[in-house]
Amino acid sequence: MSISLEVKRAALAALEIGGEVTPERVVAAARDPNHPLHNDGFVWDANEAVQTLALVRARAIIREVRVSVTYEDRTLSVPVYVSSPDKAPGTQGYVNVAVLATDKDRALLALEREIASIEAAVQRALGIAIAVDLAVEFQGMLSHTERLREKAGLPARKVKRAPIQPGEGAPASV
């Protein structure tokens, strides 16, 4: 059962101490069957929870495997596996980057997902950047990803935000 973001926001706000909330506090509260978060994706069956935790660990192991690659004058640590571009968003599956390198179309699909992840991270940081008067620089990062998309022949970002002017304050309570 999914609940609205407003209900989630209120439930998390009620768990804050000094403006901070922890996963442990959320789990403790959600154990109560009457708590609004109880049925929002938590796994309360012990056997199912063990399987879910095992999958989380398996994903972490896959992400941990890296290799050193020298590019120009730098040595980079890069993942051996990335999310498979053949899988629908939200489904799991990883592909060896060396395999992707032999298929330009699949490599571009994987690159598009990586660029989308970068854009999402920059977008999240933008709320903080506004508060410390760095919003223009973060907007510049988003503009750079748009140029990368264009150069790679990828579609433009789906969500575009209005430019933020220097000196605009932090967003009102989120």
Secondary structure as UniProt FT lines:
FT   HELIX           5..15
FT   TURN            18..19
FT   HELIX           23..30
FT   TURN            33..34
FT   TURN            36..39
FT   HELIX           46..64
FT   STRAND          66..71
FT   TURN            72..73
FT   STRAND          74..79
FT   STRAND          81..83
FT   TURN            85..86
FT   TURN            89..90
FT   STRAND          94..96
FT   HELIX           97..100
FT   TURN            101..102
FT   HELIX           104..131
FT   TURN            132..133
FT   HELIX           135..152
FT   TURN            166..167
//
